[in-house]
Amino acid sequence: MKHLLLAVLLACTLPAHAGLFDKNPDKAAEEAARANMAAATVWVDASWGFRNQGAANSLSRAHQAFATHGYKVVSVEPYIENGDLQGFFVTYQK
């Protein structure tokens, strides 16, 4: 829960991080690398399609996109609203 709060606070206070939330993983990873960011937190949506397969596939695509630019997964925090999985805040570090 602490990681989730930190991710939300970073997204609200740092414009560069907030800008990553509305991009697909490839563009977000590209932008983070271009800005030479030491870490980046992105949102991976799980509320569309099949939650188990769709979420796993989306996370895999995000992990691959960031790994291509030299980032490793630091944290994956699920976000659940009204008992339903909505998505994940994923933090990558170079």
Backbone hydrogen bonds in HBPLUS format (Angstrom, degrees):
<---DONOR---> <-ACCEPTOR-->    atom                        ^
c    i                          cat <-CA-CA->   ^        H-A-AA   ^      H-
h    n   atom  resd res      DA  || num        DHA   H-A  angle D-A-AA Bond
n    s   type  num  typ     dist DA aas  dist angle  dist       angle   num
A0005-LEU N   A0001-MET O   3.01 MM   4  6.32 162.1  2.04 153.9 157.8     1
A0006-LEU N   A0002-LYS O   3.00 MM   4  6.22 158.1  2.05 145.9 152.1     2
A0007-ALA N   A0003-HIS O   2.86 MM   4  6.10 158.3  1.90 149.7 155.5     3
A0008-VAL N   A0004-LEU O   2.96 MM   4  6.21 160.5  2.00 152.6 157.4     4
A0009-LEU N   A0005-LEU O   2.91 MM   4  6.11 163.1  1.94 151.9 156.7     5
A0010-LEU N   A0006-LEU O   2.88 MM   4  6.07 160.3  1.92 151.3 156.6     6
A0011-ALA N   A0007-ALA O   2.98 MM   4  6.15 158.0  2.02 145.3 151.5     7
A0012-CYS N   A0008-VAL O   3.01 MM   4  6.23 144.9  2.14 144.8 154.1     8
A0013-THR N   A0009-LEU O   3.00 MM   4  6.11 138.8  2.17 145.2 155.8     9
A0014-LEU N   A0010-LEU O   2.90 MM   4  5.62 155.3  1.96 152.9 155.6    10
A0017-HIS N   A0014-LEU O   3.02 MM   3  5.45 122.0  2.37 110.9 124.5    11
A0018-ALA N   A0014-LEU O   2.99 MM   4  6.25 165.8  2.01 158.7 163.4    12
A0019-GLY N   A0015-PRO O   2.98 MM   4  6.08 150.1  2.07 147.6 154.1    13
A0020-LEU N   A0017-HIS O   2.97 MM   3  5.37 148.6  2.07 109.8 119.2    14
A0021-PHE N   A0018-ALA O   3.22 MM   3  5.65 151.3  2.31 110.1 117.4    15
A0023-LYS N   A0020-LEU O   3.42 MM   3  5.62 163.1  2.45 114.4 113.9    16
A0028-ALA N   A0024-ASN O   2.95 MM   4  6.14 163.7  1.98 160.9 166.3    17
A0029-ALA N   A0025-PRO O   2.87 MM   4  5.94 162.0  1.90 149.5 154.0    18
A0030-GLU N   A0026-ASP O   2.98 MM   4  6.12 157.8  2.03 143.9 150.6    19
A0031-GLU N   A0027-LYS O   2.88 MM   4  6.04 161.8  1.92 148.9 153.8    20
A0032-ALA N   A0028-ALA O   2.91 MM   4  6.09 161.0  1.95 148.6 153.9    21
A0033-ALA N   A0029-ALA O   2.97 MM   4  6.12 161.5  2.00 148.3 153.2    22
A0034-ARG N   A0030-GLU O   2.87 MM   4  6.05 161.3  1.91 150.2 156.0    23
A0035-ALA N   A0031-GLU O   2.94 MM   4  6.08 151.0  2.02 146.9 154.2    24
A0037-MET N   A0032-ALA O   2.97 MM   5  5.32 173.6  1.97 159.6 159.4    25
A0036-ASN N   A0033-ALA O   2.95 MM   3  4.84 152.5  2.02 100.5 108.7    26
A0094-LYS N   A0038-ALA O   2.81 MM  56  5.28 168.1  1.82 150.2 151.9    27
A0040-ALA N   A0092-TYR O   2.88 MM  52  5.32 153.0  1.95 145.1 151.4    28
A0092-TYR N   A0040-ALA O   2.76 MM  52  5.32 165.3  1.78 161.1 165.0    29
A0042-VAL N   A0090-VAL O   2.82 MM  48  5.36 158.6  1.86 151.6 155.2    30
A0090-VAL N   A0042-VAL O   2.86 MM  48  5.36 166.6  1.87 157.5 161.7    31
A0044-VAL N   A0088-PHE O   2.82 MM  44  5.09 163.0  1.85 153.4 158.7    32
A0088-PHE N   A0044-VAL O   2.82 MM  44  5.09 150.4  1.90 139.5 149.6    33
A0046-ALA N   A0086-GLN O   2.81 MM  40  5.19 167.2  1.83 130.8 127.8    34
A0054-GLY N   A0050-PHE O   2.63 MM   4  4.99 133.7  1.84 134.1 150.0    35
A0055-ALA N   A0051-ARG O   3.20 MM   4  5.39 146.8  2.31 112.4 122.0    36
A0056-ALA N   A0052-ASN O   3.20 MM   4  6.15 160.0  2.24 137.1 143.1    37
A0057-ASN N   A0053-GLN O   2.84 MM   4  6.00 163.8  1.87 156.0 160.8    38
A0058-SER N   A0054-GLY O   2.89 MM   4  6.02 158.1  1.94 146.5 153.0    39
A0059-LEU N   A0055-ALA O   2.90 MM   4  6.09 160.5  1.93 150.9 156.0    40
A0060-SER N   A0056-ALA O   2.93 MM   4  6.11 159.0  1.97 146.7 152.9    41
A0061-ARG N   A0057-ASN O   2.94 MM   4  6.19 157.7  1.99 148.9 154.5    42
A0062-ALA N   A0058-SER O   2.99 MM   4  6.21 159.6  2.03 147.6 153.2    43
A0063-HIS N   A0059-LEU O   2.84 MM   4  6.04 165.2  1.86 155.1 159.3    44
A0064-GLN N   A0060-SER O   2.95 MM   4  6.11 159.0  1.99 147.7 153.4    45
A0065-ALA N   A0061-ARG O   2.94 MM   4  6.11 160.4  1.98 148.1 153.6    46
A0066-PHE N   A0062-ALA O   3.05 MM   4  6.28 165.0  2.08 155.1 157.9    47
A0067-ALA N   A0063-HIS O   2.88 MM   4  5.96 153.3  1.95 145.4 153.9    48
A0068-THR N   A0064-GLN O   3.00 MM   4  6.13 150.9  2.09 147.6 153.8    49
A0069-HIS N   A0066-PHE O   3.04 MM   3  5.26 138.5  2.21 101.5 113.0    50
A0071-TYR N   A0066-PHE O   2.95 MM   5  5.17 163.2  1.98 139.5 136.9    51
A0070-GLY N   A0067-ALA O   2.99 MM   3  4.96 164.8  2.01 109.7 111.4    52
A0072-LYS N   A0093-GLN O   2.84 MM  21  5.40 159.6  1.88 143.6 147.6    53
A0093-GLN N   A0072-LYS O   2.85 MM  21  5.40 155.3  1.91 149.9 157.0    54
A0074-VAL N   A0091-THR O   2.75 MM  17  5.45 169.3  1.76 160.2 156.7    55
A0075-SER N   A0091-THR O   3.30 MM  16  5.10 157.9  2.36 134.8 135.8    56
A0091-THR N   A0075-SER O   2.86 MM  16  5.10 161.8  1.90 146.0 152.0    57
A0077-GLU N   A0089-PHE O   2.88 MM  12  5.17 173.7  1.88 153.2 155.0    58
A0089-PHE N   A0077-GLU O   2.89 MM  12  5.17 161.7  1.92 148.7 150.8    59
A0079-TYR N   A0087-GLY O   2.78 MM   8  5.43 155.9  1.84 157.6 152.7    60
A0086-GLN N   A0079-TYR O   2.88 MM   7  5.72 172.1  1.89 166.0 168.0    61
A0081-GLU N   A0084-ASP O   2.88 MM   3  5.32 156.7  1.94 154.6 151.0    62
A0084-ASP N   A0081-GLU O   2.95 MM   3  5.32 165.8  1.97 117.1 121.2    63
